[in-house]
């Protein structure tokens, strides 16, 4: 993941560079491989980078025609196909995110209709004097904002906004009640008064610090289910899975997968094994001495059958108490999901092993 943030200040308030630096510092853990602050007049953009595609040259901000500027958190999986559809375009990098700024210049606020991926994107268009924010249809990548008399501010994490003095830090009672009931919150409202989310699939346009337009992209196609034979349905599912796993593997750095031993991760490993010439590395978490399910043995059998390199990671009581404060502090916002703790340790182990 990466971190993005920015400010569109009003004429009266002016651009506060100290607040941009504060948000950059707060988002550093999202992007350890690079950081940047870009500004022009009333606009300031922040990016902290985790390098996946075009490690050497894909630094952000990325620039398009007529002075357009982009910062993004995410991966555009179909960037190869997008580039092939714009053969007349002179791309400056091999970044998966650069096609997005060119598609914006060509299609305006509908540019995300061509993107396949998980993303939170910010584009400043000097010609239209507008800031554009877009989020992927499933809401995988987070994006928060605050509107005030001082202008419009956004960031990948609500905590970055609060640290820079945006939002009053007071809790939203209605949203807190939703959190206690569902164990997570939904919609535009967050647990913090004055801080809202860009909705999944939403694109918003901001001019002079105010939202002037909203558009929404559907996560699923229109129309009801189609009638298919069992053979056609299974064949279509296999093609979709192979295609999805294949584009997810587009990377300039090593990758691995998390294997639980369940149906979903086992199917993904099977697809990866078909698509990779070398053995896939699969990580499985286990809970020694606990009364919860330990899937290491089942996962090990599946990994062996598919020729994968299987790495077991244990999570015990000491891990719980040691990691709990760090993990909860790093969360975008509150959610009651105990799986974040073992997932953190899996990711931490994979990051160390794949340096």
C-alpha positions, 0 to 999 in steps of 0.5 A, a space after each residue: 500500500 501507499 499513502 496519499 493526502 492533500 489540501 485544496 485551500 481557500 483564498 483566505 486560508 492559504 496553503 499550510 505546508 506544515 500540515 502537509 508535512 504532518 500528514 506525510 509523516 503520519 502516512 510514512 508507515 504506508 509507504 516506506 520506499 519514498 515520499 514527496 510533497 508537491 504544491 502549486 498555488 492553493 493545492 498541495 499533494 502528498 505521497 508515500 510510496 511502497 514500490 511494486 511496479 517500476 521500482 526505479 522510475 515510478 515515483 509519484 506524483 505522476 504528471 500528465 498533459 496540460 499540467 495534470 498531477 496524480 497521486 495514488 494508493 493502489 494497483 491498476 491491474 490492467 495497466 498493460 492493456 490500457 497502455 496498449 490502447 493508447 499507443 500514441 501516448 508518450 508515457 514517462 514511466 512504466 508505472 501501473 498508475 500513469 495510464 490513469 492520468 492520461 485516461 482522465 485527460 481523455 475521458 474526464 470524470 469517467 476515467 475510472 470506468 476503464 480501470 481494473 484494480 484497487 485504488 484511491 486516486 487524487 488528480 489535480 486538473 489546473 485547467 479546470 481548477 479542480 481536484 478529483 478523488 476516486 475510489 475503487 468500486 469495492 472500496 478496498 483502498 481507503 480515502 477520507 476527507 474533511 470540508 471546512 472554511 479553510 478548504 478541502 483536505 483528504 488522506 488515506 487515513 483518518 488519523 493523518 487528518 486528525 494529527 494535522 488538526 483537521 476534524 475536531 476529534 469528537 466521536 460520532 455517536 450514531 456511527 459508534 452505535 453502528 460499530 458496536 452492533 456490526 463490528 464495523 461502520 458503513 457509508 460516508 460517515 466515520 466514527 469521527 465527526 467531520 471526517 467522511 469517506 469517499 464511498 466505494 466506486 465514487 468519484 468527486 470533483 472539488 473546486 475552491 475547496 467545495 465538492 461540486 460533483 459526485 459520480 458513482 461506479 457500480 461494483 457489479 454489472 447491471 442485469 440479473 443472473 444468466 442461465 448457464 449449464 454446469 459445464 459453462 458455469 465451471 468453465 467461466 469460473 475457471 477462466 475468471 479465476 485464472 485471469 484475475 490471479 494472473 493480473 494480480 501477479 504483475 509485479 516487479 518485486 517478489 510475491 507470496 500468498 497466505 494459505 489458510 487451508 480453506 477452499 478460497 486460498 487453496 483455489 488461489 494457490 492452485 491458480 498460482 501454481 499453474 501460472 508460475 514456473 517456480 514454486 509459489 511461497 505460501 504462508 500459513 498461521 497456526 495457534 499452538 496450544 489454543 482451542 481454536 482451529 489450527 489449519 497448518 496441517 491441512 494447508 501443508 498437505 495442499 501446499 505439497 500437492 501443488 509443489 509450493 514452498 510452505 512456511 508455517 508461522 505461529 501466533 501465541 499469547 505473547 504475540 497477542 499482547 505484544 502486537 495488539 497496541 501496534 496493530 490497533 494504532 495502525 488501523 485506518 479506523 476501528 473494527 472488531 476483527 481479531 484476524 487483523 492480529 495473525 494477518 499482521 504477523 503473517 505480513 510482517 514475516 513475509 516482508 522480512 523473508 522477501 526483502 
